[in-house]
């Protein structure tokens, strides 16, 4: 086979085939006396034991053993079968490139090693065989369970004493390994048959492992499929653009031309849709039935033959060229029936469309009403205060007291805001007994102007004077004109704040209001008054909500 002229001089494919990177010093003297007819596995073991693994390289489809002292260059086919069989002797022999890849990457993680086997197109050594094979190749043991006879492997040695040396054939003396007999008997026991099938199964790592040729991949098929998909998408996109251009041309056409195109017929009856270019299914069916009826009654494409077998010019058929009046009447009746059905279907479609339009309007109105209710529900409740300084809780100190439970005399509060007049309408964020989120309240001296705003009023701070309710709407609070406040305080929760040292007015004692005392000197008691206010308001609004009189979030 030549002295190396046909050997490839390509570079090594990857660093994974370069070994551990040892220096190439002359360590081949110990191998000079070894047999020159060793098999690929024995030769690989010799190079590995002498730490010459860096001189074993994979080039294209061959494995080259570089020359050492006393031995020329030896080359094996990369798929040459070794004497080690998979699954400890139960499977097929491992190939030389698979054993070499394991030996040069034995310290890599298992996942990276599997990826390398897929990259180089060779089988991987299973975990069961990995450790025994490494021990044998390292020279720690002389034999293992997986070592059996291998087929004849031809090797080429160049530059040594002989030009051509063949590796020992299976069964020859030398390594003492006889070939494994192959049995073709099919066992009668199903379990044994299944075990035999499983014994010859291959471990598949990815889709490429399915292919019989180890150096082939699915990349070529993937390119072909990708090109076909791209071509299909290009054609589909061109078809869509053409359809859109036709649609635009149909819309831009003159209405008279469009009506004339819609009136175009197939064989004088089936109307053509200008968008799709196809006839109506119902019209085509009617045309087909009409033609079949004429053929069955007068003969296939022979309209001059009557149903009695004579010509239309005979006495049985009447005048020449005239169709049977009875058949014409039957056809007209069928056409009239079909027309009535069509009109009925169109009327039903119009009714359905009107019904859908009514349902849509109804849903729209319900949605608008629901949004209005939600908007009204999310508006803050209102607490009315008396204008001026008649009540010790007024626009100067109400916000601080209702938010934090701290009472300040209105004069002190006025000094705190440097004499500025506060807004008569303010917002209060209630945090007492509201752990999730604060609730917004509105405190104001101004009376609501609309009935909807009056429905949001939940409490009123009274001064003890009847004139405070002079401007309240008489139509909403019965008896207010006669100074009867029972109906007023059944709809609004009344609060009378006073100093504990001051007496309570006689009128206030007769009203259904909550009297809360404020100590002039002891500020630590302000918290008690603060809690009493919010607790009483919660109880009052809970009762109103049960009756359905209050829908605002509080």
N, C-alpha and C positions, 0 to 999 in steps of 0.2 A: 503493500500500500504506500510505499514511498518513505523517504527519510525526513519528512517534516515539511516538504514543499507545499502540501495541501493543508497544513495546520494553520488555523486562524491566529492572527496576531492582535486581535481586538483587545481593548482595555477590559479590566474586570468590571462587571455590572454594578456592583454596590460594595460599600464598606463591609457588609455582612459576610462577604466571601473572602475578606482579606485576613481573617484570623485574628489572633491576639496582637499582631504587630511586632513579633519578635525579630531580632536581627538575623539576617541570612548568613550566619557564619558556617564554617565547614564542620557539620556534625554528622556527616554521612559515613564516616569510617566504620562505625559499628554495623552498618547495613551492608557492607561489601560482601560479607560471607553468607548473607541470607539467600534463600531460594529466589531465583529470578522468575519462577513460574507461579508466584503467589497470586491468589484471587484478589478482586478489588477491595473486599473487606479486610483481608489480611494485610494487603499493602497499605491501606489507610491506617490500620492499627500500627504498623511499623513506623510510618511517618509521624503518627501522633505520639507514640512512646518516645521517639527520638527528638520530640519537640520541633519537628519540621513541617508542621501543619500549614505554615504560611507559604510552603512551596507547592501546595495542592490548590489548584485554581480551577474555576469553572469558566470555560470559554465557549460561548454559543451552545452547541449540543454535545460538547465533550468535556470530560474531566481530565486535566493534565497533572501528572506527577512530575515535577521538574527534576532534572538529573542531579544526582548526588555522586559522591565518590564511589566508583565501582558499579554504577547503574546509570543507564541512559534515561531519556525522557520516556515516560510510559503514559499512554492515552487510552481511556475507556470511554465508551458511549455513556452519556449522563444517565440514561435509562437502563444501564446494565443492572441486572438483578444480583443482589448480594446473597450471602449464605444465611442471612438472618431473616426469619419469617415473622410476620406480624402476630400479635396476640400470643406471644410466647410459643411460636411454632404452629399455631392453628390456622394462620392466614397466609396471604401471599407474601413472597419475599419483598423486602424493601429495596427500592432502587438506590443507586450510588449517590445521586444528587440529594436525595432525602436524608441519607445518613450524613453526608458532608455538611449540609446546611445545619443539621442538629449539632454536629460536633463544633462548628465554628460559632454557633449562637446559643450554646448551652446555658450561658449565664443570663440570657435575656428573659424578661417576663413572658409567661405563656401566651398572653394576648398578642404581644409583638411578634413572637415566633410564629404564631398561626398566620398573621398578616404577611410575614415574609414568605411562607410556603405558598400562599396564594399569589404573591407578587412574582415569584420565580417559577410558578407552574409545576410544583412538585408536591408529593404527598407529605403529610406531617407524621412524625413518629408519635404514637399514642403515649399517654402517661404511663401505661402499664409496661411498655417496652423501653421507655426513656432511660430509667436508671440502670437496668441490666446492660443495655447496649453501651452506655457511657462507661460503665465499669470494665466491660470487655475491651473496648477501644483504648482505654487508659492502661490496660495491661494488669489490672488488679486481679482478674480471674482469667482462667484459660478457656472456659466454656460456660455457656448459659443455655437456658431451655430453648430459646428461639433459634439457636444455631443448628441448621440442617443443611442438606445438600442443595447446591445451587446449579442452575443450568450452565452449559459451556459459555464462557465469557472470553472473547478474544481481545487481546491487548496488543498494543504496538509499542516497542521500546526502541528508541532512536538514540544513537550516540554511545551505546554500550559495546559490549563484546560481540553481541549478536545483533543482526539487523531486525529480526522478527522473532518474538518469543510469544507463544500462546499461553494463556492462563490455563491451569489444569481443568480438564473436563470433569463433569460431575461423575462421582464414583471412582475417580483415580486416587491412587495413594498420594498422600501429601498432607492434606489437612484432616483426613480420616472422616470426612462427612459424606455420607451416602445420600443420593437424591431421595426426596420424599415421594413415596408412591402416590399416584392419583387414582382414587376409586371412583368409578362411574356407576356403581350400584345405587339404586334408589331405595332407601329403607322403607319398609312397610309401616313402621310406626310413625304416625303423624308428628309426634313430638320430636322424634329424631330427625325427620325431614325438615321441620321448622328450625331445629338447631343447626342443621347443615346449611340451610339458606342464610340464616343469620351469621354463620361463620364466614361466609364469603361476601358479606355486605361491606360497602365502603362508607367511611365516615365523611359526610358532606359538610364542609365549612360554609360555603356560599354557593351561589348559582353556578359559578365557574367550575366548581368541583364536580358538577354533573357531567361535564364534557369528558370524553374518553381521552382526547389528546391533551396532555397537561400544559402545553405551552400556548393553547388557544384560550381565548376569552370571548365573552359576549359583546365586546366593544363594537365589532363590525356590524353585528345584528342591531345593536342599539343605534348606530349611526344611520342604518337603512331605515329603521322605524322612525327616527327623528326626522329624516328627510321626507318620508311619506306623510307624516303628520303636518309638517310645515307646508308641504304642497297642498294638502287638503284644506288647511286654514286659508291659504292664499286664494284658492278657488272659491271657497265659501265667502270670503270677504269681497271678492270681485262680484259674485252673484248678488250679495246684499246691496252693493253700490248700484248695480244695474237696476235692481228692483226699486231702490229709492229714487233713481233718476226717472224711471217710468212713472212712479207715483207723482213726482213733481210735475212732469209733463202733463199728466192727466188733470192735475189741479189747475195748471195754468191755461188749459185749453178753454176755448169759448164754450159757454153753457149750451148753446145750440148744438155745437159739434159733439159735446159730451152726451147730450140726450140722444143724438142720432147714433152715436156709437153704442149707447146702451140699448137702443132699439134694434141693433143689428141682430140677426137671427141665424141659427144653423138650420139648414134645410127649410127655411121659412117659418120656423116655430120657436126653437129654443133660444132664449135671449143670452147674450154674452156679457159677462161682467167685465167692464173696462179695466179693472185693477188686476184681476187674476188672468184674464184672457180665456176663461173657461165658461161653458154654458151652465145654467142652473140645473141641478140634479133633477128637480121635479119636471122641468120642461123636457129634458132629455128622456126621462122615463115616459112621459106622455107621448112624445114623438115615437118612441120605440113601440109602445103599446098600439098606437094608431097604425103604424106600418105592419105590425104583426097581425092586427085584426084584418087589414085589407088583404094581406097575403093569404091568411087562412080562409077568407070568404071568397076571394076572387082568383086565387092562385098566385104562385110565387112570381112576382114581376110580370104578370100577364093580366092586366086590368081589362082586357077585352073579352075575358071569359067570365061568364056569370056563374052563380052558385048552382045552376041547373046543368051546367056543362055546355051550354050553347053560347053563341056570341051575344054581346050586348045588343046587337042589331036584330036579334030574333024576337019572336012574339013573346017569349017568356020573359025577356028582359026589357022590353019596351023599345023606345027609339034608340038609334045607333049612337054610341058614345055616351050614354046616360047611365049613371050608377044607380043601383037599386035604391029606391026611395026609403025602404024600410031600414036598410043598413045606414043610410045617411041620417035618418031620424035617430037611430040608436047611438050613432057617433055624436050627434049634436046633444043628445041627452047626457051622455057621459061627460062631454066638455062642460056643459052647464053645471053638472054635479061637482066637477072639479073646481070650477070657478067659485061656486058657493062655499066649498071647503076652504079655498084660498082666502076669500073675504072673511070667513069666520075666524081663521087662524090669525089674520091681520088684526081683526077687531080684538081678539083675545090678547095678542101681543101688546096692543095699545093700552088695554085695561091693566095689564101687568105693569107696564111702564108707568102709568098714572099712579097705580098703587105704590110702586117703589118710590115715586117722587113724593107722594104724601107721607110715606114712612120716613123718608129722609128729612122732610120739613119738620115732622113731629119730633124726630130725634134731635134736630138742631135746636128747636124751641126748648126741649127738655134740658139739653146741655146748657143753653143760655140761662134758663131758670136756675139750674143747679149751680152754675158759676156765680150768679147773683146771690144765691143763698149762702154759698161758701164765703163770698166776699163780705156779706153782712155778718156771718157768724164770726169771722176773724177780726171784726172791728172791736176795739177795746170797750169794756164796760165803763160807765160814767158815774162819778161820785160828785154830787152837787155841794158846793160850799156857799156860805152866805157872804155877800160882798161887805167890805168894811172890816171892823175890828170887834163886832158883837160877839163872835165866837173866838175862844182862845186858840182854836186850830183854824188858821186861815191861809191865804196864799203865800204868806211869808215863811211859815214853818210847817205846812202840811206835807210837803214832799219829803223833808228830812224825817219827820215822825213816821209816815206811812211806809217808808223804805227801810229805815234803820232802827226805828223805835226810840229816837232821841228827841226830847221835847226842848224847845227853846222859846222863850217869850218873843213875841213878834218884834219888840224893840231891839232885842239882842240880835235876832235874825236880820233885821234891817241894817244894823251896823256891820254885820258880816258881809252883806252884799253892798256895803258902802253907800247906803241910801238909795240905791236904784229900785225903781218900782218893778216888782216881779210880774211876769206874764199872768193874766187872769186864768189862762188855760195851760195846764202843765201835764206832763206824763210821769207816771209812777211805775217803776218796775218792782212788782211784788215778788219777793223771794221766800217769805215766810210760808212754810208747809208746801213749798214747790221745789222739790229736789231736782227734778229733771231739767226744767227751764223756767226762767222768770216769766210771769204773766204781766202784760202791760195793761195799766188802768189809766183812765183820763179823769183828772180832777179839775173842776172849772167853776167859776162864778157865774158864767153865762148860761141862760136856760136854753135847752135844745129848741130848734126851730121847726123840726119835722116830726111827724108821729113815729117814724122809724128810729130816730135818735132818742125819742122818749122811751122806746122799748129797751134801749141799752142802759137807761138809768137804773142803777141798782141800790144806791144809798144816798142819803141827804144828811148833812150836818146841820142840826137845828140850833137856833139861838134862843129859843123860848118865847119869841115874839110871833104873833099871828100874821103880821104884815109881811113876813118872809115868804108866805105862800100866796101872796096877792096875785102874782103874775103866772101862777101855775094854771094849765088848761083845765077849765071847769068840766069839759066834756069827757075827759079821761079820768077824773077823780070826782066821783059822785059825792055830793054833800059838802064840797069845798066852799060853795057860795054861802052856805049856812054855818060856816066855821066848824063843820063836822069833819075831823081829820082821820076818822077810823078807816075809811076806804083808802086814803092817801098812804097811811103807814102799813096797810096790808099789802100794798103794791111796792112800796119803797121801804128799805130798812133805815129807820131813823136813829141817829146817834146825837147825844147831847154831852159835850165835853165841858167840864167845869172843874174849878179848883176844889179840893176836898174841904177846904176851910169855908167855902161859900155855900149858902143854902141853895137848894134846887127850887126853881119857880113852881108855883102851884099848877100852872097850865101844863108844864112838862111832866109833872107827876101824874096827870090824867091822860097823857098821850102814851101810845104804845111805841116807846122809843127806848134804846139802850143807853143808860146813864153811866158814863165813865169818868171817874175822878182822877185828876192830875195833882200830884203833890208839888207844892211850890218849891220846896227845898231839897227833897230827896230824889235825886235823878235816877237812882237805881230802881225806883218803882215805876219808871216810865215803861219798862219792858212789859209789866203786867197790863197796863192800859193798852199797849200795842198789841199784845196777844188777844186781849178781850175784843178788840175791834175786829180783827180778821177772823177770829173764831165765830163770833156772832154773825158776821156777813156770810161766811160759808154755810152756816146752818140755814139762814134765811133763803139764800139762793138755791140750796139743795131742795127745799120745800117748793119753791117756785118752779124749779125744773120738773119736779114730779107732776105738778099740775099742768105742765106744758106752757107756762107763762114766760119762761126765760130760756133762750137758746144760745146766748153768747157764752163763749169760753171764758171761765173765770178762774 
